[in-house]
Amino acid sequence: MLRQSLLQKQIQKLSPQQIQLVKLLQIPTIGLEQRIKEELEENPALEEIESSEDDFNEDSDNEFSNQENEDIEGFEDNEQSREDFNLDEFLDDDEIPSYKLNVKNSGEDTEHHEIPISNSISFHELLSNQLGLVALDDKQYQIAEFIIGNIDGDGYMRRELSAIIDDLAFKLNINTTEEEVERLLHVIQQFDPPGVAARDLQECLTLQLKRKYSEGHNPVVKLALQIVEQSMEEFSKKHYEKIAKRLNLESVEEGDDILFKDAIGEILKLNPKPGNSMNEGQKSILHIIPDFILLNNEGQLELSLNSKNAPELRVSRGYKDMLEEYSKSKLSSKEKKEVIQFVKDKIDKAKWFIDAINQRNSTLMIIMQTILEYQQDYFQEGDITKLKPMILKNIADIVNLDISTVSRVTNGKYIQTSFGTIALKELFSESSVNDLGEEISTREIKKILQELIESEKKNKPYTDDKLAKILKEKGYNIARRTVAKYREQLDIPVARMRKEV
């Protein structure tokens, strides 16, 4: 049976201003400028000021505010009897001088640097341009263009030819055969970059080696081609002895067969993802814009927030003038209320945004300064062995903020130091205990593990058991499974996959 009843419960909800602040905390410096530009476009009551303007004269602002208040009072006297409407509710913050609503991110001498953007053509545009140089009829050209459109970002054609044929029939009303599609696919496979439009890794490497062999008939390349065509599975598992036996070569355990060793090296130099080669140029121009800048002034660490390219903001003086004009106009009380309410909403939103930016900057500085003090020894020299174990909760407890806030501030942010630009998330690590009972950072152990693997004999790499034993001798009592976990986190393969001839 349904019954009606009254329930009282307390629900905590974030205000729009709090939500705005949370979103701004997540944005790194490189995205803050764009976010500010978006807000400037959406809200005409918010405006950017030139560095030459800087602050308004405080006296002139007070004079403006006083005149504005007199007009408001006159409006209230005339309208209060007609409608219960108090304009002060909408203008309670207007006595604040404009200079106090400015976000000052730079001075007069600050240089504004623009990041260059690549204007290079895309991977698929490169293939289409090469297709235009091939003598094909209209039907063949359309089929070839459709094939190019189905090549993925890595440069592979991973769709079945039968599916391509069906799509051509349904989408372009082109009837073709598998033989014709295969023939045009082979045409595209001759394009640059070498290995493009392959259907699997083996075909990709084969295409590259065939082109290379046709250019010089090198015996090393010929042997490499044999290995890829006949023993791809064994090569992927680094079973070099099985490959040598199949190709009737000498033992390669100690690298005796120089030709074989060179052939393996030739294969390893090939590009397994030819499509990515087009992105290398674009990746090379991407810059990490640090959110913080740390200077070491003779042992004294000086931290600053990097906000050079973020424009300075203020509430629009023009919108305040508009408010004054409407308060003196002869519009009806209802019309005035609607107009003034609209203008007031825009001004309030501008103030909220400026305040959110200020709170963001303040929160970022508080948390980064706490991290700096926590890792004082590390930031003095950049020695990773001096990096103390630190988790989000350590910083959250000190600054008396929620862990999620610390996470938002540190995620995707960077600090520029004298020893490089560092991602803040790399400063956080769990702890382990050495033989002396000292708490050490897991990053220190990972660094030593990486150095051990880099110095190992490439024809006899260390197993995880051997690495655990060496670490134990150095005073780090780490289990084999922990070594395996750290190795995987460092993106280092198992010993068998690290083996070289």
C-alpha positions as CSV (number, residue, x, y, z in Angstrom):
1,M,0.0,0.0,0.0
2,L,1.4,3.4,-1.0
3,R,1.7,6.0,1.7
4,Q,2.7,9.6,1.7
5,S,5.1,10.9,4.3
6,L,7.4,13.9,4.9
7,L,11.2,13.2,5.1
8,Q,13.9,15.6,6.0
9,K,17.4,14.9,4.8
10,Q,20.6,16.9,4.3
11,I,22.2,16.8,0.9
12,Q,25.5,18.5,0.1
13,K,25.8,19.9,-3.4
14,L,28.5,21.9,-5.1
15,S,27.6,25.4,-6.1
16,P,28.2,26.5,-9.7
17,Q,31.2,28.5,-8.5
18,Q,32.7,25.5,-6.7
19,I,32.2,23.4,-9.9
20,Q,34.0,26.1,-11.9
21,L,36.9,26.1,-9.5
22,V,37.2,22.3,-9.6
23,K,37.3,22.4,-13.4
24,L,39.9,25.2,-13.4
25,L,42.1,23.2,-11.0
26,Q,42.4,20.4,-13.5
27,I,43.5,22.6,-16.4
28,P,47.2,22.9,-16.9
29,T,48.8,26.2,-17.9
30,I,48.8,25.3,-21.6
31,G,44.9,25.0,-21.4
32,L,44.2,27.9,-19.1
33,E,44.8,30.5,-21.8
34,Q,42.3,28.9,-24.1
35,R,39.7,28.5,-21.3
36,I,40.1,32.2,-20.5
37,K,39.6,33.1,-24.2
38,E,36.4,31.0,-24.2
39,E,35.1,32.9,-21.2
40,L,35.9,36.2,-22.8
41,E,33.9,35.2,-25.9
42,E,30.9,34.0,-23.8
43,N,30.7,36.9,-21.3
44,P,30.9,40.5,-22.6
45,A,31.1,41.7,-19.0
46,L,34.6,40.2,-18.7
47,E,37.4,41.9,-20.6
48,E,41.1,41.6,-21.2
49,I,43.3,44.5,-20.3
50,E,46.6,45.5,-21.8
51,S,49.7,45.5,-19.6
52,S,50.1,49.2,-20.3
53,E,46.8,49.9,-18.6
54,D,47.5,47.9,-15.5
55,D,45.5,49.4,-12.6
56,F,42.9,52.1,-12.6
57,N,43.3,55.1,-10.3
58,E,41.7,54.2,-7.0
59,D,40.3,57.7,-6.5
60,S,38.6,57.8,-9.9
61,D,37.1,54.4,-9.2
62,N,35.7,55.6,-5.8
63,E,34.3,58.7,-7.5
64,F,32.6,56.5,-10.1
65,S,31.2,54.2,-7.4
66,N,29.8,57.2,-5.4
67,Q,28.1,58.7,-8.5
68,E,26.7,55.2,-9.3
69,N,25.3,54.8,-5.8
70,E,23.6,58.2,-5.9
71,D,21.9,57.2,-9.1
72,I,20.8,53.9,-7.7
73,E,19.4,55.6,-4.6
74,G,17.4,58.0,-6.7
75,F,16.0,55.1,-8.7
76,E,15.0,53.3,-5.5
77,D,13.2,56.4,-4.1
78,N,11.1,56.7,-7.2
79,E,10.3,53.0,-7.7
80,Q,10.1,51.5,-4.2
81,S,6.5,52.5,-3.7
82,R,5.4,51.0,-7.0
83,E,7.1,47.6,-6.6
84,D,8.9,45.8,-3.8
85,F,12.3,45.7,-5.6
86,N,15.6,46.6,-4.0
87,L,18.3,47.4,-6.5
88,D,21.0,47.1,-3.8
89,E,20.5,43.3,-4.0
90,F,21.9,43.4,-7.5
91,L,24.6,46.0,-7.0
92,D,26.0,45.1,-3.6
93,D,29.6,44.6,-4.9
94,D,29.8,47.7,-7.1
95,E,31.8,49.7,-4.5
96,I,34.8,47.5,-5.1
97,P,37.3,49.3,-7.3
98,S,38.1,47.8,-10.6
99,Y,41.7,47.3,-9.8
100,K,40.7,44.8,-7.1
101,L,39.0,42.6,-9.7
102,N,42.0,42.4,-12.0
103,V,43.9,39.1,-12.5
104,K,47.5,40.2,-12.8
105,N,49.5,37.5,-14.5
106,S,52.4,39.5,-15.9
107,G,54.0,42.9,-15.8
108,E,54.8,45.5,-18.5
109,D,58.0,43.9,-19.5
110,T,56.6,40.4,-19.8
111,E,57.2,38.8,-23.2
112,H,54.4,36.8,-24.7
113,H,55.6,33.8,-26.6
114,E,53.4,32.0,-29.1
115,I,53.9,28.2,-29.6
116,P,54.6,27.3,-33.3
117,I,52.0,25.0,-34.9
118,S,52.9,22.5,-37.5
119,N,51.4,23.0,-41.0
120,S,52.4,19.6,-42.4
121,I,50.1,17.3,-44.3
122,S,48.5,14.3,-42.7
123,F,49.4,10.7,-43.3
124,H,46.4,10.0,-45.5
125,E,46.9,13.2,-47.5
126,L,50.5,12.0,-48.2
127,L,49.1,8.7,-49.6
128,S,46.5,10.5,-51.7
129,N,49.1,12.8,-53.1
130,Q,51.2,9.9,-54.3
131,L,48.1,8.2,-55.7
132,G,47.6,11.2,-57.9
133,L,50.9,10.4,-59.7
134,V,49.8,6.9,-60.7
135,A,48.1,6.3,-64.0
136,L,44.6,4.9,-63.2
137,D,41.2,5.2,-64.7
138,D,38.3,6.8,-62.7
139,K,37.1,3.5,-61.2
140,Q,40.5,2.3,-60.1
141,Y,41.2,5.7,-58.6
142,Q,38.0,5.6,-56.5
143,I,38.8,2.1,-55.3
144,A,42.4,3.1,-54.4
145,E,41.1,6.2,-52.6
146,F,38.7,4.0,-50.6
147,I,41.5,1.6,-49.7
148,I,43.6,4.5,-48.4
149,G,40.7,5.7,-46.3
150,N,40.6,2.3,-44.6
151,I,44.3,2.3,-43.7
152,D,44.6,2.9,-39.9
153,G,46.9,5.4,-38.1
154,D,49.7,2.8,-37.8
155,G,49.8,2.4,-41.5
156,Y,48.1,-1.0,-41.7
157,M,45.2,-2.3,-43.8
158,R,43.5,-4.5,-41.2
159,R,40.1,-4.9,-42.9
160,E,39.3,-7.9,-45.0
161,L,39.3,-7.3,-48.8
162,S,35.8,-8.9,-49.0
163,A,34.5,-6.2,-46.6
164,I,36.1,-3.5,-48.8
165,I,34.4,-4.9,-51.8
166,D,31.0,-4.9,-50.0
167,D,31.5,-1.3,-48.9
168,L,32.4,-0.2,-52.4
169,A,29.2,-1.8,-53.7
170,F,26.9,-0.3,-51.1
171,K,28.4,3.1,-50.5
172,L,29.9,4.0,-53.9
173,N,27.9,1.7,-56.2
174,I,31.2,0.3,-57.5
175,N,31.3,-3.4,-58.4
176,T,34.8,-4.9,-58.3
177,T,36.6,-8.2,-57.7
178,E,39.0,-9.3,-55.0
179,E,41.8,-9.5,-57.6
180,E,41.4,-5.9,-58.6
181,V,41.3,-4.7,-55.0
182,E,44.4,-6.8,-54.3
183,R,46.2,-5.4,-57.3
184,L,45.5,-1.8,-56.3
185,L,46.5,-2.6,-52.7
186,H,49.9,-3.7,-54.0
187,V,50.2,-0.4,-55.8
188,I,49.6,1.5,-52.6
189,Q,52.1,-0.7,-50.8
190,Q,54.8,0.8,-53.0
191,F,54.1,4.3,-51.6
192,D,56.1,6.0,-48.9
193,P,56.6,5.4,-46.0
194,P,57.9,1.9,-46.8
195,G,55.7,-0.9,-45.4
196,V,52.5,1.1,-45.6
197,A,49.2,-0.7,-46.3
198,A,50.5,-4.1,-45.0
199,R,48.0,-6.5,-43.5
200,D,50.2,-7.7,-40.7
201,L,53.6,-7.1,-39.2
202,Q,55.3,-9.8,-41.2
203,E,54.1,-8.3,-44.5
204,C,55.1,-4.8,-43.2
205,L,58.7,-5.9,-42.6
206,T,58.8,-7.9,-45.8
207,L,57.8,-4.8,-47.9
208,Q,60.5,-2.7,-46.3
209,L,63.2,-5.3,-46.8
210,K,62.2,-6.0,-50.4
211,R,62.5,-2.3,-51.2
212,K,65.8,-2.1,-49.4
213,Y,67.2,-5.2,-51.2
214,S,66.1,-3.9,-54.6
215,E,68.2,-0.8,-54.0
216,G,71.5,-2.5,-53.4
217,H,71.2,-6.4,-53.3
218,N,72.9,-6.4,-49.9
219,P,73.5,-10.0,-48.6
220,V,72.7,-8.9,-45.1
221,V,69.3,-7.6,-46.2
222,K,68.7,-10.8,-48.2
223,L,69.3,-12.9,-45.1
224,A,67.1,-10.6,-43.1
225,L,64.3,-11.0,-45.7
226,Q,64.7,-14.8,-45.4
227,I,64.4,-14.7,-41.7
228,V,61.2,-12.6,-41.8
229,E,59.6,-14.7,-44.6
230,Q,60.5,-18.1,-43.2
231,S,60.9,-17.7,-39.4
232,M,58.8,-14.8,-38.3
233,E,57.3,-16.6,-35.3
234,E,60.7,-17.7,-34.0
235,F,62.1,-14.2,-34.5
236,S,59.3,-12.6,-32.5
237,K,60.2,-15.0,-29.6
238,K,63.9,-14.5,-30.1
239,H,64.6,-18.2,-30.6
240,Y,67.7,-17.5,-32.6
241,E,69.1,-21.0,-32.4
242,K,66.0,-22.4,-34.1
243,I,66.3,-19.8,-36.9
244,A,70.0,-20.6,-37.4
245,K,69.2,-24.3,-37.6
246,R,66.4,-23.8,-40.1
247,L,68.6,-21.6,-42.3
248,N,71.6,-24.0,-41.9
249,L,73.7,-21.3,-40.2
250,E,76.4,-21.7,-37.5
251,S,75.6,-21.5,-33.8
252,V,74.6,-18.0,-32.9
253,E,74.5,-18.3,-29.1
254,E,77.8,-16.3,-28.8
255,G,77.2,-14.3,-31.9
256,D,79.7,-16.3,-34.0
257,D,77.8,-15.7,-37.3
258,I,78.5,-12.1,-38.1
259,L,76.2,-12.1,-41.1
260,F,73.3,-13.5,-39.0
261,K,73.9,-10.9,-36.3
262,D,73.9,-8.1,-38.9
263,A,70.7,-9.4,-40.4
264,I,69.0,-9.4,-37.0
265,G,70.2,-5.9,-36.5
266,E,68.8,-4.9,-39.9
267,I,65.3,-6.2,-39.0
268,L,65.4,-4.4,-35.7
269,K,66.0,-1.1,-37.5
270,L,62.8,-1.4,-39.5
271,N,59.7,0.6,-38.6
272,P,56.9,-1.7,-37.3
273,K,54.3,1.2,-37.5
274,P,55.0,3.1,-40.7
275,G,52.0,5.3,-40.3
276,N,53.5,6.8,-37.1
277,S,56.5,8.1,-39.0
278,M,54.3,10.9,-40.3
279,N,53.5,11.9,-36.7
280,E,57.1,12.2,-35.6
281,G,57.6,15.6,-37.0
282,Q,54.4,16.8,-35.4
283,K,55.4,15.3,-32.0
284,S,58.8,16.9,-32.1
285,I,57.3,20.4,-32.1
286,L,55.0,19.8,-29.1
287,H,56.3,21.7,-26.1
288,I,55.7,21.0,-22.5
289,I,54.6,24.2,-20.9
290,P,55.6,24.1,-17.2
291,D,52.9,25.2,-14.7
292,F,55.6,26.1,-12.1
293,I,59.1,27.5,-12.4
294,L,61.7,26.7,-9.7
295,L,64.9,28.8,-9.5
296,N,67.8,27.7,-7.2
297,N,69.4,31.0,-6.1
298,E,72.5,29.8,-4.3
299,G,70.6,27.1,-2.4
300,Q,67.5,29.2,-1.9
301,L,64.6,27.7,-3.8
302,E,62.3,30.3,-5.4
303,L,58.9,29.0,-6.7
304,S,56.6,30.9,-9.1
305,L,53.5,30.1,-11.1
306,N,54.0,30.2,-14.8
307,S,51.1,32.2,-16.3
308,K,52.9,34.4,-18.9
309,N,50.5,33.9,-21.7
310,A,47.3,34.0,-19.7
311,P,45.6,37.4,-20.3
312,E,44.9,39.8,-17.5
313,L,41.2,40.2,-16.7
314,R,38.8,42.7,-15.2
315,V,35.1,43.4,-15.0
316,S,34.1,45.5,-18.0
317,R,33.9,49.2,-17.2
318,G,31.5,49.5,-20.1
319,Y,29.0,47.2,-18.5
320,K,29.0,49.3,-15.3
321,D,28.3,52.4,-17.5
322,M,25.5,50.5,-19.0
323,L,24.1,49.7,-15.6
324,E,24.2,53.4,-14.7
325,E,22.4,54.4,-17.9
326,Y,19.6,51.9,-17.4
327,S,19.1,53.0,-13.8
328,K,18.5,56.6,-15.1
329,S,16.3,55.6,-18.0
330,K,12.5,56.1,-18.2
331,L,11.7,52.4,-18.6
332,S,9.0,50.9,-16.5
333,S,10.0,49.3,-13.2
334,K,9.5,45.8,-14.6
335,E,11.6,46.5,-17.7
336,K,14.4,48.0,-15.6
337,K,14.4,45.0,-13.3
338,E,14.8,42.6,-16.2
339,V,17.6,44.6,-17.9
340,I,19.4,45.3,-14.6
341,Q,19.1,41.6,-13.7
342,F,20.6,40.6,-17.0
343,V,23.5,43.0,-16.6
344,K,24.0,42.0,-13.0
345,D,24.2,38.3,-13.9
346,K,26.9,39.0,-16.5
347,I,28.9,41.1,-14.0
348,D,28.5,38.5,-11.3
349,K,29.6,35.7,-13.6
350,A,32.7,37.8,-14.5
351,K,33.5,38.3,-10.9
352,W,33.1,34.6,-10.1
353,F,35.4,33.7,-12.9
354,I,38.1,36.1,-11.8
355,D,37.8,34.9,-8.3
356,A,38.0,31.3,-9.4
357,I,41.2,32.0,-11.3
358,N,42.6,33.7,-8.2
359,Q,41.6,30.7,-6.1
360,R,43.1,28.3,-8.6
361,N,46.4,30.1,-8.6
362,S,46.5,30.3,-4.8
363,T,45.6,26.6,-4.4
364,L,48.2,25.5,-7.0
365,M,50.9,27.6,-5.2
366,I,50.0,26.3,-1.7
367,I,50.1,22.6,-2.8
368,M,53.3,23.0,-4.9
369,Q,55.1,24.9,-2.1
370,T,54.2,22.1,0.3
371,I,55.6,19.5,-2.1
372,L,58.7,21.6,-2.5
373,E,59.2,21.7,1.3
374,Y,58.5,18.0,1.6
375,Q,61.1,17.1,-1.1
376,Q,63.6,19.9,-0.3
377,D,66.6,17.6,-0.6
378,Y,65.6,16.3,-4.0
379,F,64.9,19.8,-5.5
380,Q,68.3,21.1,-4.4
381,E,70.2,18.8,-6.7
382,G,67.8,16.6,-8.6
383,D,69.3,13.4,-7.2
384,I,66.5,10.8,-7.4
385,T,68.0,8.8,-4.5
386,K,67.0,11.8,-2.3
387,L,63.4,11.6,-3.4
388,K,61.4,10.8,-0.3
389,P,58.4,8.4,-0.4
390,M,55.3,10.6,-0.9
391,I,51.7,9.9,-1.6
392,L,48.8,12.2,-2.2
393,K,47.5,11.8,1.4
394,N,50.8,13.2,2.8
395,I,50.3,16.5,1.0
396,A,46.5,16.6,1.6
397,D,47.0,16.2,5.4
398,I,49.5,19.1,5.5
399,V,47.5,21.6,3.4
400,N,44.2,20.4,5.0
401,L,42.6,19.8,1.6
402,D,40.9,16.7,0.2
403,I,43.0,14.1,-1.6
404,S,41.0,14.6,-4.8
405,T,42.0,18.3,-4.8
406,V,45.7,17.5,-4.5
407,S,45.2,14.9,-7.3
408,R,43.6,17.5,-9.6
409,V,46.3,20.0,-9.0
410,T,49.2,17.6,-9.6
411,N,47.7,15.6,-12.5
412,G,49.0,16.7,-15.9
413,K,51.1,19.6,-14.3
414,Y,54.8,20.1,-14.7
415,I,57.5,22.0,-12.9
416,Q,60.6,23.5,-14.6
417,T,63.8,23.1,-12.6
418,S,67.5,23.6,-13.2
419,F,67.8,19.8,-13.8
420,G,64.9,19.5,-16.2
421,T,61.1,19.7,-16.5
422,I,59.4,17.2,-14.3
423,A,55.8,15.9,-14.2
424,L,54.4,16.3,-10.7
425,K,53.0,12.8,-10.7
426,E,56.6,11.5,-10.9
427,L,57.3,13.0,-7.5
428,F,54.8,10.6,-5.9
429,S,55.9,7.1,-5.0
430,E,55.2,4.4,-2.4
431,S,57.8,3.4,0.1
432,S,60.0,0.4,0.8
433,V,62.4,-0.5,3.6
434,N,66.1,-1.3,3.1
435,D,68.3,-3.6,5.2
436,L,69.1,-0.7,7.5
437,G,65.4,-0.2,8.3
438,E,65.3,3.1,6.3
439,E,62.2,4.1,4.3
440,I,63.1,4.6,0.7
441,S,61.2,5.6,-2.4
442,T,60.2,2.9,-4.9
443,R,61.5,5.3,-7.6
444,E,65.0,4.9,-6.2
445,I,64.7,1.1,-6.5
446,K,63.3,1.4,-10.1
447,K,66.2,3.6,-11.1
448,I,68.7,1.1,-9.8
449,L,66.8,-1.8,-11.5
450,Q,66.9,0.1,-14.8
451,E,70.6,0.8,-14.4
452,L,71.2,-3.0,-13.8
453,I,69.3,-3.9,-16.9
454,E,71.1,-1.3,-19.0
455,S,74.5,-2.6,-17.9
456,E,73.7,-6.4,-18.4
457,K,75.3,-8.5,-21.1
458,K,72.9,-8.3,-24.0
459,N,73.5,-11.9,-25.1
460,K,72.8,-13.1,-21.5
461,P,70.3,-10.7,-19.9
462,Y,69.5,-11.0,-16.2
463,T,66.4,-13.0,-15.2
464,D,64.0,-11.5,-12.6
465,D,65.5,-14.0,-10.0
466,K,69.0,-12.8,-10.8
467,L,67.9,-9.1,-10.5
468,A,66.2,-9.8,-7.2
469,K,69.4,-11.4,-5.9
470,I,71.6,-8.4,-7.1
471,L,69.2,-5.9,-5.5
472,K,69.3,-7.9,-2.2
473,E,73.1,-7.7,-2.3
474,K,72.8,-3.9,-2.6
475,G,70.6,-3.8,0.5
476,Y,67.2,-3.8,-1.2
477,N,65.2,-6.9,0.0
478,I,62.8,-7.1,-3.0
479,A,61.0,-10.3,-4.0
480,R,61.1,-11.6,-7.5
481,R,57.5,-10.8,-8.2
482,T,58.1,-7.2,-7.0
483,V,61.0,-7.0,-9.4
484,A,58.7,-8.3,-12.2
485,K,56.1,-5.6,-11.3
486,Y,58.7,-2.8,-11.3
487,R,60.1,-4.0,-14.6
488,E,56.7,-4.0,-16.2
489,Q,56.0,-0.5,-14.9
490,L,59.3,0.6,-16.5
491,D,58.1,-1.0,-19.8
492,I,61.0,-3.4,-19.8
493,P,60.4,-6.8,-21.4
494,V,61.4,-10.2,-19.8
495,A,65.0,-11.5,-20.2
496,R,64.3,-13.6,-23.2
497,M,62.8,-10.7,-25.1
498,R,65.9,-8.5,-24.2
499,K,68.3,-11.0,-25.6
500,E,70.5,-9.9,-28.5
501,V,72.9,-11.9,-30.6
